[in-house]
């Protein structure tokens, strides 16, 4: 059929139908591309010089007592700080815990915050990584600080899984070295966006070996590399005044820089 042979009214109608079909196909293609990539364009990085609220993520077991002390120090320095309450007893799937962190972070952004800072203590640091990498947290996080976090697993979790498998809950198994979760997490590059800082003590007897807290792409700070001979165990990391000062430094408007021995408090 030749379009020129049709009456003008029918020709315009046919051309309109063809145009609508073409537009529909284009929209469908765009939707497929967006769904596959997760976004039609990369999110703009957050402003590093405009700190938002701080979210603190507890470790295995979900106890908040140590982080409550750190949160109080942050508030005394003028920061808004909230300790995230984990579901259940804090021993469930770390990805479920990341979802709780995500809800808290999205709520802060919806409330007008320009971004969020996250401090993850112990297993909470692994939760923060899962949130940043799998839940889009890297798009809204400015800084992420981990304290004594078993980024490469802890031998204690592996021992519990082998000797007492019935008493090693989901999070315990996920924190064993070479677990499926940690293997997948460490096989990926950290997403661009937030500045990462990892702090730990070389005397850690919970995260073993302590160097499991080292994180590629982060500013890594073993406490004893700054304060030689410092006596500090895993449970007191968030309570320690010097570690608290390192956290404040990491969350300051300026980009964090490696501390030196001159930053170690004198007795």
URPE-V680743 format. One record per run of one state. SS is the DSSP state (hx for helix, st for strand, lp for the rest). FROM is the first residue (numbers start at 1). LEN is the number of residues. Records with the same first field share a line. If there is no record, write none. Layout:
BEGIN
SS=FROM-LEN / FROM-LEN
END
This chain:
BEGIN
lp=1-2 / 6-2 / 38-15 / 58-7 / 77-4 / 85-9 / 111-5 / 122-1 / 135-2 / 140-1 / 148-7 / 164-1 / 168-2 / 175-5 / 188-7 / 201-9 / 214-5 / 227-7 / 237-4 / 251-10 / 264-4
hx=3-3 / 8-30 / 65-12 / 94-17 / 123-12 / 137-3 / 155-9 / 165-3 / 170-5 / 180-8 / 210-4 / 223-4 / 234-3 / 241-10 / 261-3
st=53-5 / 81-4 / 116-6 / 141-7 / 195-6 / 219-4
END
